[in-house]
Amino acid sequence: MNISKLKETNDIAFQVIDLKKYFSDVKAIDGISFEVHKGECFGFLGPNGAGKTTTINILSCYLPQTGGQALVGGYDVIKDHIKVKKLIGIVPQENIFYEELSVYENVIFFGKMYNIDKNQLKNRANELIEKVGLQEKRKTRAEKLSGGMKRRLNLIIGLVHDPDILFLDEPTAGLDPQTRRLIWDYLFELKARHKTIFLTTHYMDEADVLSDRLAIIDHGKIIAEGTPEHLKETIGKGDLLNFKIDGPMNILLSEIEKIKEFDYIIDAYHLDDEMITRINAMDGLGKIGEIINHFTKEGKDLHILDVEVQRNSLENVFLALTGRSLRE
């Protein structure tokens, strides 16, 4: 989205206009623009080092930008940072609680920082602890919690003051499926309460399920934006076929170029770091036999070791745009 000037509307939770952040010669963010509407979950995806966390740090007033402008809740993140911080909650990648305090003591401690009424804070702490399934651990010191429980504690600390805007930086990283689903369910509740959520994640299924709209950033620039459905329809066409092929590299690269001429092939390329030949094809599952025959015809000295098929998905979109694995 190309936003050239600020919009004045009650529907926008925050706006980013030509935002830049440079660290010496590194352009961490290189002129990005987007807007997030009130009550929506906006996914912000990209490979590691693409600029996701830097963007969150600027929007949450922890890092000044090099150029451009950002408004959160109508307030400038530089000029009105105190007002912005009252509106937002942050759940960073790293845990922010105190290991020596119990679950309940941590929630109370951070709640007091927002000057919440004492009785209201106690009720709020108990409600949140129960909501994420930590009621049996409320008196347990944080250092004794499992990794998944620590992530849940991190989440409710960011929510203790009931913020209108929530920044989640990979909130379910490393969690088991059951714990991820529990957090998803709670985020759905927040969306139903018209909370605005800015979500970064490496899990494409998570982004697909939770995001109303999303943007993909790479090398500090936004390279795609839209609803998950729109991006899958327009960019993630076809199936992704990942081949592990043994044989002379010069012959393999030559055959990759030749297969690009097939009418059902959208793209084909070799990933050196992963030793994978990736082919994006319409009806890839139906054409897999023909593709294998192309590479293994007599005289080419190429041998298929493994094949993985990925049907049309948000992950296809991500890989088609960035050409890299999710955890590079």
C-alpha positions in Angstrom: 0.0 0.0 0.0 1.4 3.4 -1.0 0.3 5.9 1.6 1.5 9.4 0.8 -0.1 11.3 3.6 -1.8 10.9 6.9 -5.5 10.0 7.0 -7.9 11.4 9.5 -10.4 8.6 10.3 -11.6 7.0 13.5 -11.3 3.6 11.8 -7.5 3.6 11.7 -5.6 2.3 14.8 -2.2 3.3 13.4 -0.4 4.5 10.3 3.1 4.1 9.0 4.3 6.5 6.3 7.6 6.1 4.5 9.2 4.8 7.7 13.0 4.3 7.7 15.5 3.0 10.2 19.2 2.8 9.3 22.0 1.3 11.4 25.2 2.7 9.9 25.1 1.2 6.3 22.3 -1.3 7.1 18.8 -0.3 6.0 16.7 -2.3 8.5 13.6 -0.5 7.4 13.7 1.2 4.0 10.6 3.4 3.4 7.6 1.2 4.4 4.0 2.4 4.5 0.9 0.7 5.7 -2.1 1.2 8.0 -3.9 -1.0 10.4 -7.6 -0.7 11.1 -9.2 -0.8 14.6 -10.2 -4.2 15.7 -8.3 -6.2 13.1 -5.4 -8.6 13.4 -2.6 -7.4 11.1 0.0 -10.1 10.3 3.6 -8.8 9.6 5.6 -11.6 8.1 9.2 -11.9 6.8 12.4 -13.9 7.1 14.6 -13.3 10.1 16.4 -9.9 9.8 13.7 -8.5 7.5 12.7 -5.6 9.8 9.8 -7.0 11.7 11.0 -6.5 15.3 12.6 -3.1 14.4 9.2 -2.0 13.2 7.5 -3.1 16.4 10.2 -1.3 18.4 9.5 1.9 16.6 5.7 1.7 16.9 6.0 0.9 20.6 8.3 4.0 21.2 11.4 2.0 22.1 13.4 3.0 19.1 13.5 6.3 17.1 13.1 6.1 13.4 15.6 7.5 10.9 12.9 9.0 8.7 9.2 8.9 8.0 6.3 9.0 10.4 4.3 6.7 12.5 1.0 7.4 14.4 -0.5 5.0 16.9 -4.0 5.8 18.1 -3.6 9.1 16.3 -0.5 10.1 18.3 3.0 10.5 16.9 5.4 7.9 18.4 8.1 10.5 18.9 6.2 13.6 20.0 3.4 11.8 21.9 5.2 8.7 23.1 3.7 8.9 26.6 0.2 8.8 25.2 1.1 6.0 22.8 2.5 3.8 25.6 -0.8 4.1 27.5 -2.7 2.6 24.6 -0.5 -0.3 23.7 0.5 -3.7 25.2 3.7 -5.5 24.1 4.5 -9.2 24.1 8.2 -9.4 22.9 10.1 -12.5 21.8 12.1 -12.5 25.1 10.4 -13.1 28.4 10.0 -9.8 30.4 8.9 -11.1 33.8 11.0 -11.6 37.0 12.0 -15.2 37.5 12.0 -15.0 41.3 8.4 -13.8 41.5 5.4 -16.0 41.3 2.9 -15.9 38.4 0.5 -13.8 40.4 3.2 -11.5 41.8 4.5 -10.8 38.3 1.1 -9.9 37.0 0.4 -7.6 40.0 3.9 -6.0 39.8 3.5 -5.0 36.1 -0.2 -4.0 36.7 0.9 -1.5 39.3 3.1 0.2 36.7 -0.1 1.3 35.0 -1.7 2.7 38.2 -4.6 0.2 38.1 -6.9 0.3 41.1 -5.8 -2.2 43.6 -9.1 -4.3 43.7 -9.5 -4.0 40.0 -5.9 -5.2 39.5 -6.5 -8.3 41.7 -9.6 -9.2 39.7 -7.8 -8.6 36.5 -4.8 -10.7 37.5 -7.0 -13.6 38.5 -9.1 -13.4 35.4 -6.0 -13.4 33.1 -4.3 -16.2 34.9 -7.4 -18.4 34.6 -7.9 -17.4 31.0 -4.5 -18.9 29.9 -4.7 -21.9 32.2 -2.2 -20.9 34.8 -4.5 -20.9 37.8 -2.8 -24.0 39.3 0.6 -22.3 38.9 -0.4 -18.8 40.3 1.8 -19.2 43.4 4.7 -20.9 41.5 7.9 -18.9 40.9 8.3 -18.1 37.2 11.6 -19.8 37.0 9.9 -23.1 37.8 7.5 -22.8 34.8 7.7 -24.8 31.6 8.6 -22.9 28.4 5.0 -22.8 27.3 3.8 -21.5 30.6 6.4 -18.8 30.5 5.1 -17.7 27.1 1.6 -17.6 28.5 2.8 -15.5 31.5 4.5 -13.2 29.1 1.3 -12.7 27.2 -0.9 -11.8 30.1 1.7 -9.3 31.4 1.3 -7.5 28.1 -2.5 -7.5 28.6 -2.8 -6.7 32.3 -3.8 -3.0 31.6 -6.4 -4.1 28.9 -4.7 -2.2 26.0 -6.6 -1.3 22.9 -3.6 -2.1 20.7 -1.4 -5.2 21.2 2.0 -6.0 19.6 2.8 -9.7 19.5 6.3 -10.6 18.4 6.3 -14.4 17.7 4.1 -15.1 20.7 3.9 -18.9 20.1 7.5 -19.6 19.0 8.6 -23.0 20.2 5.3 -23.9 21.8 3.5 -27.3 21.5 0.3 -27.4 19.4 -2.0 -27.5 22.4 -0.5 -24.4 24.0 -0.5 -22.6 20.6 -4.2 -23.4 20.2 -5.0 -22.1 23.7 -3.3 -18.8 22.8 -5.1 -18.6 19.5 -8.4 -19.0 21.2 -7.6 -16.1 23.6 -6.5 -14.0 20.7 -9.9 -14.7 19.0 -11.6 -13.4 22.1 -9.5 -10.2 22.0 -10.5 -9.7 18.3 -14.2 -10.2 19.3 -13.7 -7.4 21.8 -12.5 -5.2 19.0 -8.8 -5.1 20.1 -6.2 -4.3 17.5 -3.5 -6.9 17.1 -0.1 -6.5 15.3 1.3 -10.0 14.9 4.7 -11.3 13.8 5.1 -15.0 13.4 7.1 -17.6 11.6 4.1 -20.0 11.5 2.2 -19.5 8.3 -0.8 -21.4 9.5 -1.0 -19.0 12.5 -0.9 -16.0 10.2 -3.5 -17.5 7.9 -5.9 -18.3 10.8 -5.5 -15.1 12.8 -4.8 -12.3 10.3 -7.5 -10.3 8.7 -4.9 -8.7 6.5 -1.1 -9.0 6.4 2.1 -7.6 4.9 5.2 -9.4 3.9 8.5 -7.6 4.5 11.9 -8.5 3.1 15.2 -6.6 3.2 13.4 -3.7 4.9 10.7 -3.3 2.2 7.1 -4.4 2.1 6.8 -6.7 -1.0 3.2 -7.8 -0.6 0.0 -6.8 1.3 -3.6 -8.0 1.4 -5.9 -10.6 3.0 -4.5 -14.1 3.2 -7.1 -15.3 0.7 -6.2 -12.6 -1.8 -2.4 -13.3 -1.6 -3.0 -17.0 -2.0 -5.2 -16.5 -5.0 -2.9 -14.0 -6.7 0.6 -15.0 -5.7 0.5 -18.5 -4.2 -0.9 -20.1 -7.3 -0.2 -23.8 -7.9 1.7 -26.2 -5.8 5.2 -26.2 -4.5 7.3 -29.3 -5.2 10.6 -29.6 -3.3 13.0 -32.1 -5.0 16.2 -33.4 -3.6 18.1 -34.4 -6.7 21.5 -36.1 -6.9 23.8 -35.6 -9.8 26.1 -33.1 -11.7 25.1 -29.6 -10.7 25.7 -28.2 -14.2 23.2 -30.7 -15.7 20.7 -30.1 -13.0 20.8 -26.3 -13.5 20.4 -26.8 -17.2 17.3 -29.0 -16.8 15.8 -26.5 -14.4 16.0 -23.8 -17.1 14.5 -26.2 -19.6 11.5 -27.1 -17.4 10.6 -23.5 -17.1 9.4 -23.6 -20.7 6.6 -26.1 -19.8 3.2 -24.4 -19.9 2.2 -25.5 -16.4 5.4 -24.4 -14.7 5.1 -21.1 -12.8 8.7 -21.0 -11.6 11.7 -23.3 -10.9 14.9 -22.6 -9.1 17.6 -24.3 -7.0 18.3 -23.4 -3.4 22.0 -24.0 -2.8 21.9 -23.6 1.0 19.2 -26.2 1.3 20.2 -28.4 -1.7 16.6 -28.3 -2.9 15.2 -27.8 -6.4 11.9 -26.0 -5.9 9.3 -26.0 -8.6 6.0 -24.0 -8.5 3.5 -25.8 -10.8 -0.2 -25.7 -11.6 -1.6 -29.0 -10.6 1.8 -30.0 -9.3 0.6 -33.2 -7.7 -0.9 -34.3 -11.0 2.2 -33.4 -13.0 4.7 -34.9 -10.6 5.3 -38.0 -12.7 6.1 -35.9 -15.8 8.4 -33.6 -13.8 10.3 -36.6 -12.5 10.6 -38.1 -16.0 12.1 -34.8 -17.2 14.9 -34.9 -14.7 15.6 -38.6 -14.8 15.7 -39.4 -18.5 18.5 -41.7 -19.5 21.8 -40.0 -20.0 21.2 -37.1 -17.6 22.7 -38.9 -14.6 20.2 -37.2 -12.2 18.5 -39.2 -9.5 15.5 -38.1 -7.4 16.2 -38.8 -3.7 13.1 -37.2 -2.2 10.0 -35.2 -3.2 7.8 -33.0 -1.0 4.5 -31.5 -2.2 3.0 -28.3 -0.6 -0.5 -27.4 -1.8 -1.6 -23.8 -2.3 -1.0 -22.1 1.0 0.2 -18.9 2.6 3.6 -20.6 2.9 3.6 -20.9 -0.9 3.1 -17.1 -1.0 5.9 -16.5 1.4 8.4 -18.8 -0.4 7.4 -17.5 -3.8 8.1 -13.9 -2.7 11.2 -14.4 -0.6 12.6 -17.6 -2.0 13.8 -18.6 1.4 12.8 -21.0 4.2 10.8 -19.6 7.1 13.6 -19.9 9.6 16.5 -18.7 7.6 
